[in-house]
Amino acid sequence: MSYKSNTQRLGGWLILGLSWLLVGTQLSADQPNIVLIMADDLGYRELGSYGQQLIQTPYLDQLAKEGMRFTRNYSGNAVCAPSRCVLMTGQHPGHAYIRNNSEVKPEGQGPIPASTVTLAEVLGELGYVTGAFGKWGLGAPGSEGDPMVQGFDRFFGYNCQRHAHSYYPDYLWSNTKRVQLDNNPPVPGHAGFSKGADPLNPKSYEKFKGKDYAPDRINEQAVEFIKQNKEQPFFLYYPTVIPHVALHVPDEELKPYLKLNWNDPPFVRDGGYGYTPHFTPRAAYASMITRMDRYIGNVLQTLEELGLSENTIVIFTSDNGTTHLKKEVDYDFFKSVGELRGLKGSLFEGGIRVPLIVKWPEKIQYGTTSDVVTGLEDWLPTLLDLLGASKEIPKGVDGISIAPALLQGEEIEREFLYREFSGYGGQQAVWLKDWKGIRPRILRKNNQPLKIELYNLREDPSESEDIAAKHPEIVAEIRAIMLREHVPSQQFPIAPLDKLAESNN
């Protein structure tokens, strides 16, 4: 089969020279539906099934009881857009086209190229109807990265990440058209107090409350997609915007948490920095996650009511770890990443190790846990493997199939997992069995940019003791992987790594 007219994939910075002409695969008539849900900035320990004590997530906790929970799963990158690119393409950040957030005015992010082969396109060629509901972030409306030209038959939500900072916008996108919401005026994601407002008066926060909550509309459309396509195999991609700030949530959702009487000082946006103020930020953050959990419950309940649950693969994960904006999201209070080091924007564990729950009744053993190292790039090959369509895995995919872990509970020892990130000072990391090598702060002044720190994650999951000096042979192996896997990008340069790559050619 041919995914696109291009027979070579051009990323501007790289010619892969790959053939996308593949032999067609005949799938069985009862091929499973696929529901892939991705939270936005949800931390490793912000679900009850991952140790959370304060935030209620009953539907996701039940999902974990009925499926498989992974303890060493990694998002595609440390922030939104590059992580989503890894998921959609199956390529790790050293090869993927989008490697950092890159805004396009007036709305949207830098696009993945038209020649990109996405997970949605591959599944579409196999007979799936495809829908995306939530936040896209891989190409502005009408661009070559628009979801409607990247394999999706249906899209509803935010195209642009900045637009998604508001949960009370004036519009959302339905396919290629704007749909107006009943928010007049809309609530900006970065608005501040009115002049003279008293931050200790709850009424000062009324201006940050809208009428038409966008996640409600998105959830309704995701559920409707299931109902409309119940007679055919579907791929539902649900990249929910929750719990990314701003702290916008309907008052009724707050009430159960307000009764807990947490010591919850207001977030007042000192100096104009951050997102919109909130009178009770701890309660707001917890209630946003609980509302997300209820949305997921709506999806699961719809599958059950339509008799689709037994033949649907459900996947839940997050695009990166908890935000570092402590005044808005008190990650210490919630113990959002537990014992892990780092937050969103970091390649230390807390910024990139995220929940992964997978359910497929009668195929994946009930209530199991896996320590297999897996990443977002694995889902393209894994899903095709589960469908019996491994021959359709495009060349150039970096991910591996974790189907043996899902179906037989096998331990999979991958050769390595690779991450790089040009943002937050520049970073590079390699996971090698229990070892992790990381180069933080590559682009910072007065830093040893190519020094590799080494940690044994089994013995030291908090990455507290750099033991590189004790294991030079492991460091050398990791250094060789770092050199091999980084392909320079004109759009997202990391100068010290690029120079190394050029000198090695």
C-alpha positions as CSV (number, residue, x, y, z in Angstrom):
1,M,0.0,0.0,0.0
2,S,1.1,3.6,-0.5
3,Y,0.5,6.1,2.3
4,K,1.3,9.2,0.3
5,S,2.4,10.1,-3.2
6,N,6.0,10.8,-1.9
7,T,8.3,7.9,-2.1
8,Q,10.9,9.7,-0.1
9,R,10.4,11.4,3.2
10,L,12.0,14.8,3.3
11,G,12.3,16.6,6.7
12,G,14.3,19.6,5.3
13,W,17.2,18.5,7.5
14,L,17.2,14.9,6.5
15,I,16.5,12.7,3.5
16,L,15.5,9.3,4.8
17,G,15.1,7.8,1.3
18,L,12.5,5.4,2.4
19,S,10.1,3.5,0.3
20,W,6.5,3.6,1.6
21,L,5.2,1.2,-0.9
22,L,4.2,-1.8,1.1
23,V,2.4,-5.1,0.5
24,G,-1.2,-4.8,1.6
25,T,-2.4,-6.7,4.6
26,Q,-5.8,-8.3,4.8
27,L,-7.2,-7.8,8.3
28,S,-9.9,-9.9,9.8
29,A,-13.4,-8.6,9.9
30,D,-13.4,-8.4,13.7
31,Q,-10.2,-6.3,14.0
32,P,-10.2,-4.4,17.3
33,N,-11.1,-0.8,17.8
34,I,-8.3,1.4,19.2
35,V,-8.7,4.2,21.8
36,L,-5.5,6.1,22.6
37,I,-6.0,8.7,25.3
38,M,-3.1,11.1,26.2
39,A,-3.3,13.5,29.1
40,D,-1.5,16.9,29.0
41,D,1.3,17.4,31.6
42,L,0.0,14.6,33.9
43,G,2.7,13.5,36.4
44,Y,3.9,10.0,37.0
45,R,2.2,9.8,40.4
46,E,-1.0,11.8,39.8
47,L,-3.3,8.8,39.5
48,G,-4.4,6.6,42.3
49,S,-3.1,3.5,40.6
50,Y,0.4,5.1,40.6
51,G,0.3,6.1,44.3
52,Q,-1.7,9.4,44.3
53,Q,-3.3,9.9,47.7
54,L,-5.2,13.2,47.3
55,I,-6.6,13.3,43.7
56,Q,-9.6,11.0,42.9
57,T,-9.3,9.1,39.6
58,P,-11.7,6.1,40.0
59,Y,-12.2,5.3,36.3
60,L,-8.5,5.3,35.4
61,D,-7.8,3.3,38.6
62,Q,-10.4,0.7,37.5
63,L,-8.8,0.7,34.0
64,A,-5.5,-0.2,35.7
65,K,-7.2,-3.0,37.7
66,E,-8.6,-4.5,34.4
67,G,-5.5,-4.1,32.3
68,M,-1.7,-3.7,32.5
69,R,0.1,-0.9,34.2
70,F,3.6,0.0,33.1
71,T,6.2,1.4,35.6
72,R,8.9,2.5,33.2
73,N,7.1,4.2,30.4
74,Y,8.5,7.4,28.8
75,S,6.8,10.1,26.9
76,G,8.1,11.1,23.5
77,N,9.8,14.2,24.9
78,A,9.7,16.7,27.8
79,V,7.2,19.1,26.3
80,C,4.0,18.9,24.1
81,A,4.7,19.1,20.4
82,P,7.8,17.0,20.1
83,S,6.3,14.3,22.3
84,R,3.2,14.2,20.0
85,C,5.5,13.9,17.0
86,V,7.2,10.9,18.4
87,L,3.8,9.2,19.0
88,M,2.5,10.0,15.5
89,T,5.6,9.0,13.6
90,G,7.2,6.2,15.7
91,Q,10.5,8.1,15.5
92,H,12.6,9.1,18.5
93,P,13.6,12.7,19.0
94,G,17.0,12.3,17.3
95,H,15.2,11.5,14.0
96,A,11.7,13.0,14.4
97,Y,11.1,16.3,12.6
98,I,9.5,18.3,15.5
99,R,11.9,18.4,18.4
100,N,10.7,21.4,20.4
101,N,7.6,23.6,20.6
102,S,7.6,26.1,17.8
103,E,4.7,28.5,17.5
104,V,3.3,29.8,14.2
105,K,1.4,33.1,14.1
106,P,-1.5,33.7,14.3
107,E,-2.4,30.2,15.4
108,G,-0.7,26.9,15.5
109,Q,2.7,25.2,15.7
110,G,5.3,24.4,13.1
111,P,4.0,21.6,10.9
112,I,5.2,18.1,10.3
113,P,5.9,17.8,6.6
114,A,3.3,16.6,4.2
115,S,5.4,13.6,3.5
116,T,5.3,12.4,7.1
117,V,3.7,9.0,7.6
118,T,1.5,9.1,10.7
119,L,0.0,6.5,12.8
120,A,-3.4,7.7,11.6
121,E,-2.5,7.2,8.0
122,V,-1.2,3.7,8.5
123,L,-4.4,2.7,10.3
124,G,-6.5,4.4,7.7
125,E,-4.9,2.4,5.0
126,L,-5.8,-0.7,7.0
127,G,-9.5,0.2,7.0
128,Y,-9.8,2.2,10.2
129,V,-11.9,5.4,10.4
130,T,-9.8,7.8,12.4
131,G,-10.7,10.7,14.7
132,A,-8.7,13.1,16.9
133,F,-10.3,15.0,19.7
134,G,-8.4,17.5,21.9
135,K,-5.1,19.2,21.3
136,W,-3.1,18.7,18.0
137,G,0.0,20.9,18.0
138,L,1.7,19.5,14.9
139,G,0.7,22.1,12.2
140,A,-1.4,25.2,11.9
141,P,-4.9,25.1,10.4
142,G,-4.6,24.7,6.6
143,S,-0.9,23.8,6.8
144,E,0.7,20.5,5.7
145,G,0.6,19.5,9.3
146,D,-3.2,20.0,9.7
147,P,-4.7,16.8,11.2
148,M,-7.1,16.6,8.3
149,V,-4.2,16.1,5.9
150,Q,-2.3,13.8,8.2
151,G,-4.6,10.9,8.2
152,F,-7.5,11.9,10.3
153,D,-11.1,11.6,9.0
154,R,-12.5,13.7,11.9
155,F,-10.9,16.4,14.1
156,F,-12.5,18.4,16.9
157,G,-10.7,20.6,19.4
158,Y,-7.7,22.9,19.6
159,N,-5.3,23.0,16.7
160,C,-2.9,25.3,18.6
161,Q,-1.2,24.7,21.9
162,R,-1.4,28.4,23.0
163,H,-5.1,28.5,22.1
164,A,-5.5,25.5,24.4
165,H,-4.2,27.5,27.4
166,S,-7.8,28.7,27.7
167,Y,-10.5,26.2,28.7
168,Y,-13.1,28.9,27.8
169,P,-12.2,30.0,24.3
170,D,-14.5,31.6,21.8
171,Y,-14.1,28.7,19.3
172,L,-12.8,25.2,18.6
173,W,-12.0,23.5,15.3
174,S,-14.4,21.0,13.8
175,N,-12.4,19.5,10.9
176,T,-11.5,22.6,8.9
177,K,-14.1,25.0,10.3
178,R,-14.3,27.1,13.4
179,V,-17.2,26.3,15.7
180,Q,-18.2,29.1,18.1
181,L,-18.5,28.4,21.8
182,D,-20.8,30.3,24.1
183,N,-18.0,32.3,25.8
184,N,-18.5,36.0,25.3
185,P,-16.0,37.2,26.0
186,P,-13.6,34.3,26.0
187,V,-11.2,33.8,29.0
188,P,-7.6,34.2,27.9
189,G,-5.2,31.7,29.3
190,H,-2.8,34.4,30.6
191,A,-5.2,37.1,31.8
192,G,-4.6,39.0,35.0
193,F,-6.6,40.8,37.6
194,S,-8.7,43.9,36.8
195,K,-7.2,47.1,38.0
196,G,-7.7,47.5,41.8
197,A,-8.9,44.0,42.3
198,D,-8.4,42.4,45.7
199,P,-6.7,39.0,45.4
200,L,-8.1,38.0,48.7
201,N,-11.7,38.5,47.5
202,P,-13.2,35.5,45.7
203,K,-15.2,37.8,43.5
204,S,-12.0,39.1,41.9
205,Y,-11.6,35.7,40.2
206,E,-15.0,35.7,38.5
207,K,-13.6,37.1,35.3
208,F,-11.6,33.9,34.9
209,K,-14.7,31.8,34.7
210,G,-16.5,31.1,31.4
211,K,-19.8,29.6,30.5
212,D,-18.9,27.0,27.8
213,Y,-16.2,24.6,29.0
214,A,-14.3,23.4,25.9
215,P,-13.3,20.0,27.4
216,D,-17.1,19.2,27.7
217,R,-17.6,19.8,24.0
218,I,-14.5,17.8,23.1
219,N,-15.7,14.8,25.2
220,E,-19.1,15.0,23.7
221,Q,-17.6,14.8,20.2
222,A,-15.3,11.9,21.1
223,V,-18.3,9.9,22.4
224,E,-20.3,10.8,19.4
225,F,-17.5,9.5,17.1
226,I,-17.7,6.1,18.8
227,K,-21.5,6.0,18.4
228,Q,-21.3,6.9,14.7
229,N,-18.6,4.4,13.9
230,K,-19.7,1.4,16.1
231,E,-20.2,-0.8,13.0
232,Q,-16.7,-0.4,11.7
233,P,-13.2,-0.5,13.2
234,F,-12.1,3.0,14.5
235,F,-9.1,4.7,15.9
236,L,-10.0,7.3,18.5
237,Y,-7.1,9.5,19.4
238,Y,-8.0,11.6,22.5
239,P,-5.2,14.0,23.4
240,T,-7.1,15.8,26.2
241,V,-5.9,19.2,27.2
242,I,-6.2,18.4,30.9
243,P,-4.4,19.0,33.3
244,H,-2.3,21.6,31.5
245,V,-2.7,25.1,33.1
246,A,-4.5,27.5,33.1
247,L,-6.4,26.5,36.2
248,H,-9.9,26.6,34.6
249,V,-12.5,24.3,35.9
250,P,-16.3,24.6,36.6
251,D,-17.2,25.5,40.1
252,E,-19.3,22.4,40.6
253,E,-16.2,20.3,40.1
254,L,-14.3,22.2,42.8
255,K,-16.9,21.6,45.6
256,P,-15.7,18.1,46.8
257,Y,-12.1,19.3,47.1
258,L,-13.0,22.6,48.8
259,K,-14.6,20.5,51.6
260,L,-11.2,19.0,52.4
261,N,-10.0,22.4,53.8
262,W,-6.6,22.2,52.3
263,N,-4.2,25.0,53.1
264,D,-4.7,26.5,49.7
265,P,-3.4,30.0,49.2
266,P,-4.5,31.8,46.0
267,F,-2.4,31.9,42.9
268,V,-2.3,35.6,42.1
269,R,0.1,35.7,39.1
270,D,2.8,37.9,40.7
271,G,4.5,40.2,38.2
272,G,2.2,39.1,35.4
273,Y,4.0,35.7,35.1
274,G,2.1,32.5,34.5
275,Y,-1.5,31.7,33.6
276,T,-4.8,33.1,35.0
277,P,-5.1,33.5,38.8
278,H,-7.2,31.1,40.9
279,F,-8.5,31.5,44.4
280,T,-7.9,27.8,45.4
281,P,-5.2,26.4,43.0
282,R,-4.7,23.1,44.8
283,A,-8.4,22.3,44.7
284,A,-8.6,23.5,41.0
285,Y,-5.7,21.2,39.9
286,A,-7.1,18.2,41.6
287,S,-10.6,18.8,40.3
288,M,-9.3,19.2,36.7
289,I,-7.7,15.7,36.9
290,T,-10.9,14.3,38.4
291,R,-13.0,15.8,35.6
292,M,-10.6,14.3,33.0
293,D,-11.0,11.0,34.7
294,R,-14.8,11.3,34.4
295,Y,-14.5,12.2,30.7
296,I,-12.5,9.0,30.2
297,G,-15.2,7.2,32.2
298,N,-17.7,8.5,29.6
299,V,-15.7,7.0,26.8
300,L,-15.3,3.6,28.6
301,Q,-19.0,3.6,29.5
302,T,-20.0,4.3,25.8
303,L,-17.8,1.3,24.7
304,E,-19.6,-0.9,27.3
305,E,-23.1,0.2,26.4
306,L,-22.5,-0.4,22.7
307,G,-21.0,-3.8,23.3
308,L,-17.5,-2.7,22.0
309,S,-15.4,-3.1,25.2
310,E,-14.3,-6.7,24.6
311,N,-12.9,-5.8,21.2
312,T,-11.3,-2.5,21.9
313,I,-7.7,-1.8,22.8
314,V,-7.6,1.1,25.3
315,I,-4.4,3.0,26.0
316,F,-3.9,5.8,28.5
317,T,-0.7,7.8,28.9
318,S,0.6,11.4,29.2
319,D,2.7,13.7,26.9
320,N,5.2,14.6,29.6
321,G,5.5,15.1,33.3
322,T,4.0,17.7,35.7
323,T,4.5,21.4,35.0
324,H,7.3,23.2,36.9
325,L,5.0,26.2,37.7
326,K,4.9,25.5,41.4
327,K,2.8,28.5,42.4
328,E,0.0,27.2,40.1
329,V,0.5,23.4,40.5
330,D,1.9,22.5,43.9
331,Y,3.7,19.3,42.8
332,D,5.3,18.9,46.2
333,F,1.9,18.9,47.9
334,F,0.5,16.3,45.5
335,K,3.8,14.4,45.3
336,S,3.2,14.6,41.6
337,V,6.3,12.8,40.5
338,G,7.0,11.0,43.8
339,E,10.6,10.0,44.3
340,L,11.6,11.1,40.8
341,R,13.8,14.0,39.9
342,G,12.8,16.7,37.4
343,L,9.5,18.1,36.0
344,K,8.1,19.1,32.6
345,G,10.9,20.3,30.4
346,S,13.5,18.0,31.9
347,L,14.9,14.6,30.6
348,F,15.4,13.6,34.2
349,E,12.8,11.0,35.2
350,G,10.1,13.3,36.6
351,G,9.9,15.2,33.3
352,I,9.4,12.2,31.1
353,R,8.4,9.1,33.0
354,V,4.6,9.0,32.8
355,P,1.8,6.6,33.4
356,L,0.8,3.9,30.8
357,I,-2.2,1.7,31.2
358,V,-3.4,-0.7,28.5
359,K,-6.5,-2.8,28.5
360,W,-7.7,-5.4,25.9
361,P,-10.1,-7.9,27.5
362,E,-9.2,-11.6,27.1
363,K,-5.9,-10.6,25.4
364,I,-4.1,-8.6,28.1
365,Q,-4.0,-10.3,31.5
366,Y,-6.3,-8.6,34.1
367,G,-4.6,-6.5,36.8
368,T,-0.9,-6.9,35.8
369,T,2.2,-4.7,36.1
370,S,5.1,-4.5,33.7
371,D,8.6,-3.0,34.2
372,V,9.4,-3.1,30.5
373,V,11.0,0.1,29.3
374,T,8.7,1.6,26.7
375,G,8.2,4.9,24.9
376,L,5.6,6.7,22.7
377,E,7.5,5.7,19.6
378,D,6.6,2.1,20.3
379,W,2.9,2.5,19.7
380,L,3.0,2.6,15.9
381,P,4.8,-0.8,15.6
382,T,3.0,-2.3,18.6
383,L,-0.5,-1.6,17.3
384,L,0.4,-3.0,13.9
385,D,1.8,-6.1,15.5
386,L,-1.3,-6.5,17.6
387,L,-3.4,-6.3,14.4
388,G,-1.3,-8.9,12.7
389,A,0.0,-6.2,10.3
390,S,3.7,-6.1,11.2
391,K,4.6,-6.1,7.5
392,E,3.1,-2.6,7.3
393,I,5.4,-1.0,9.8
394,P,7.1,1.8,7.8
395,K,10.8,1.7,7.5
396,G,12.6,4.2,9.6
397,V,10.5,3.7,12.7
398,D,12.6,3.7,15.9
399,G,10.0,2.1,18.2
400,I,9.8,-1.5,19.0
401,S,6.7,-3.7,19.4
402,I,5.8,-4.4,23.0
403,A,3.1,-6.8,22.0
404,P,4.9,-9.7,23.7
405,A,4.8,-7.9,27.0
406,L,1.2,-7.1,26.6
407,L,0.0,-10.5,25.4
408,Q,2.4,-12.9,27.1
409,G,3.8,-10.7,29.9
410,E,7.3,-11.2,28.5
411,E,10.2,-9.2,29.7
412,I,11.6,-7.2,26.7
413,E,15.1,-6.0,26.8
414,R,15.3,-3.3,24.3
415,E,18.7,-2.3,23.0
416,F,18.3,1.3,24.2
417,L,15.8,4.2,24.5
418,Y,17.0,7.6,23.2
419,R,15.8,11.1,24.0
420,E,17.1,14.6,23.1
421,F,15.6,18.0,23.7
422,S,16.8,21.4,22.4
423,G,14.8,23.3,25.0
424,Y,15.4,24.1,28.6
425,G,19.2,24.4,28.1
426,G,19.6,21.4,25.7
427,Q,19.6,17.8,26.9
428,Q,20.3,14.3,25.7
429,A,19.6,11.0,27.4
430,V,20.0,7.2,26.9
431,W,18.4,4.4,28.8
432,L,20.4,1.2,28.7
433,K,18.8,-1.6,30.8
434,D,19.1,-0.3,34.4
435,W,21.5,2.5,33.4
436,K,20.7,6.0,32.3
437,G,23.2,8.5,30.9
438,I,22.1,12.1,30.6
439,R,23.7,15.3,29.4
440,P,21.8,18.2,31.0
441,R,22.4,21.9,30.3
442,I,24.2,21.3,27.0
443,L,23.7,24.9,25.8
444,R,24.2,26.7,29.1
445,K,27.2,28.9,29.6
446,N,30.0,27.9,31.9
447,N,28.9,24.3,31.7
448,Q,30.7,21.1,30.6
449,P,28.3,20.6,27.7
450,L,29.2,17.0,26.7
451,K,29.8,15.6,30.2
452,I,27.6,12.5,30.7
453,E,26.1,11.9,34.1
454,L,25.3,8.2,34.9
455,Y,22.6,6.7,37.1
456,N,21.5,3.2,38.0
457,L,17.7,3.6,38.0
458,R,17.0,0.3,39.8
459,E,19.2,1.3,42.7
460,D,18.7,5.1,42.5
461,P,15.4,6.0,40.8
462,S,15.7,9.6,42.1
463,E,18.9,10.1,40.1
464,S,20.7,11.4,43.2
465,E,24.2,9.9,42.8
466,D,26.2,10.4,39.6
467,I,28.3,7.3,39.3
468,A,29.9,8.0,35.9
469,A,33.4,7.9,37.3
470,K,32.9,4.4,38.6
471,H,31.7,2.9,35.3
472,P,33.6,4.4,32.4
473,E,32.8,1.4,30.1
474,I,29.0,2.1,30.5
475,V,29.6,5.8,29.9
476,A,31.5,5.0,26.7
477,E,28.7,2.7,25.4
478,I,26.1,5.4,26.1
479,R,28.3,8.1,24.4
480,A,28.5,6.0,21.3
481,I,24.7,5.6,21.2
482,M,24.3,9.4,21.7
483,L,26.6,10.1,18.8
484,R,24.9,7.6,16.5
485,E,21.3,8.5,17.2
486,H,21.5,12.3,17.0
487,V,20.9,13.5,13.4
488,P,21.3,17.4,13.3
489,S,18.2,19.4,12.7
490,Q,18.2,22.9,11.1
491,Q,15.0,23.8,12.8
492,F,16.0,22.6,16.3
493,P,19.8,22.8,16.5
494,I,21.9,21.6,19.5
495,A,25.2,23.1,18.4
496,P,27.6,20.9,20.5
497,L,25.9,17.7,19.4
498,D,25.6,18.9,15.8
499,K,29.4,19.5,15.7
500,L,30.1,16.1,17.0
501,A,27.8,14.5,14.4
502,E,29.5,16.5,11.6
503,S,33.0,15.6,12.7
504,N,32.0,11.9,12.9
505,N,30.9,11.9,9.2
